[in-house]
């Protein structure tokens, strides 16, 4: 359970959130202290309610994982762009269309798994 204490008791614009260490299977977690402006914290709390998160901790962990995944994707895209147009074999329009169709099906299957 997080403990909260205001950095500026008179202003109330930021809150200091302390999270306890949790043992999850064999992976130990460390305590991290973060500060939020009050309006950001209200938005976090609203999102927790709307999207059925159990706690602020769960929400923040998921947000960090999502950001790390996004950064990884950006790195992969940058790497891909380096090689764009450098293939020795040129593909036809029909080959490209078939590939797009396959990739679209795979993406839809993945999205169905995630959101069903």
C-alpha positions as CSV (number, residue, x, y, z in Angstrom):
1,X,0.0,0.0,0.0
2,X,1.6,3.3,-1.0
3,X,2.1,6.1,1.5
4,X,1.6,9.7,0.5
5,X,2.9,12.9,1.9
6,X,2.7,16.3,0.4
7,X,5.9,18.2,-0.4
8,X,4.1,21.5,-0.2
9,X,1.4,21.2,2.4
10,X,0.0,24.7,1.7
11,X,0.1,24.3,-2.1
12,X,-0.8,20.7,-2.6
13,X,0.5,20.7,-6.2
14,X,2.8,17.7,-5.8
15,X,2.6,14.5,-3.9
16,X,5.5,12.1,-2.9
17,X,4.5,8.5,-3.4
18,X,6.5,5.8,-1.6
19,X,5.9,2.2,-2.7
20,X,6.8,-0.9,-0.6
21,X,9.1,-3.7,-1.9
22,X,7.1,-6.7,-3.1
23,X,8.5,-10.2,-3.6
24,X,7.0,-11.5,-6.9
25,X,8.0,-15.2,-7.5
26,X,11.8,-15.0,-7.5
27,X,12.1,-11.4,-8.7
28,X,12.7,-8.8,-6.0
29,X,11.4,-5.3,-6.7
30,X,13.0,-2.1,-5.5
31,X,11.3,0.9,-4.0
32,X,11.2,3.9,-6.3
33,X,10.0,7.3,-5.2
34,X,8.3,9.5,-7.8
35,X,6.6,12.9,-7.7
36,X,3.4,13.8,-9.5
37,X,1.7,17.1,-9.9
38,X,-1.8,16.8,-8.4
39,X,-3.6,17.1,-11.7
40,X,-1.5,14.3,-13.1
41,X,-2.3,12.1,-10.1
42,X,-6.0,12.8,-10.5
43,X,-5.8,11.7,-14.1
44,X,-3.9,8.5,-13.1
45,X,-6.6,7.8,-10.5
46,X,-9.3,8.3,-13.1
47,X,-7.6,6.0,-15.5
48,X,-7.2,3.4,-12.8
49,X,-10.9,3.4,-12.2
50,X,-11.8,3.4,-15.9
51,X,-9.4,0.7,-17.0
52,X,-9.8,-1.6,-13.9
53,X,-6.3,-1.4,-12.5
54,X,-6.0,-2.6,-8.9
55,X,-3.6,0.1,-7.7
56,X,-1.5,3.0,-8.7
57,X,1.5,0.7,-8.5
58,X,0.0,-1.6,-11.1
59,X,-0.9,1.3,-13.4
60,X,2.6,2.9,-13.2
61,X,4.3,-0.5,-13.8
62,X,2.2,-1.0,-16.9
63,X,2.8,2.5,-18.1
64,X,6.6,2.0,-17.7
65,X,6.4,-1.4,-19.6
66,X,4.4,0.3,-22.4
67,X,6.9,3.1,-22.7
68,X,9.9,0.7,-22.8
69,X,8.1,-1.4,-25.5
70,X,7.4,1.8,-27.5
71,X,11.0,2.9,-27.3
72,X,12.1,-0.6,-28.4
73,X,9.8,-0.4,-31.4
74,X,11.1,3.1,-32.3
75,X,14.7,1.7,-32.2
76,X,13.6,-1.2,-34.5
77,X,12.0,1.2,-36.9
78,X,15.1,3.3,-37.0
79,X,17.2,0.2,-37.7
80,X,14.7,-0.9,-40.4
81,X,14.9,2.5,-42.1
82,X,18.7,2.2,-42.5
83,X,18.1,-0.8,-44.7
84,X,15.1,0.4,-46.6
85,X,15.6,0.1,-50.4
86,X,18.9,-1.8,-50.1
87,X,17.5,-5.2,-51.0
88,X,19.1,-6.9,-54.0
89,X,15.8,-8.3,-55.2
90,X,13.0,-5.9,-56.0
91,X,9.5,-7.1,-55.2
92,X,6.5,-6.7,-57.4
93,X,3.3,-4.9,-56.5
94,X,1.5,-8.2,-56.1
95,X,4.2,-9.6,-53.8
96,X,3.9,-6.5,-51.6
97,X,0.1,-6.8,-51.6
98,X,0.3,-10.4,-50.4
99,X,2.8,-9.5,-47.7
100,X,0.6,-6.6,-46.5
101,X,-2.4,-9.0,-46.4
102,X,-0.5,-11.6,-44.3
103,X,0.9,-9.0,-41.9
104,X,-2.6,-7.4,-41.5
105,X,-4.1,-10.8,-40.6
106,X,-1.3,-11.4,-38.0
107,X,-1.9,-7.9,-36.5
108,X,-5.6,-8.5,-36.3
109,X,-5.1,-11.8,-34.6
110,X,-2.7,-10.2,-32.1
111,X,-5.2,-7.4,-31.4
112,X,-8.0,-9.9,-31.0
113,X,-5.9,-11.8,-28.4
114,X,-5.1,-8.6,-26.5
115,X,-8.5,-7.0,-26.4
116,X,-10.9,-10.0,-26.3
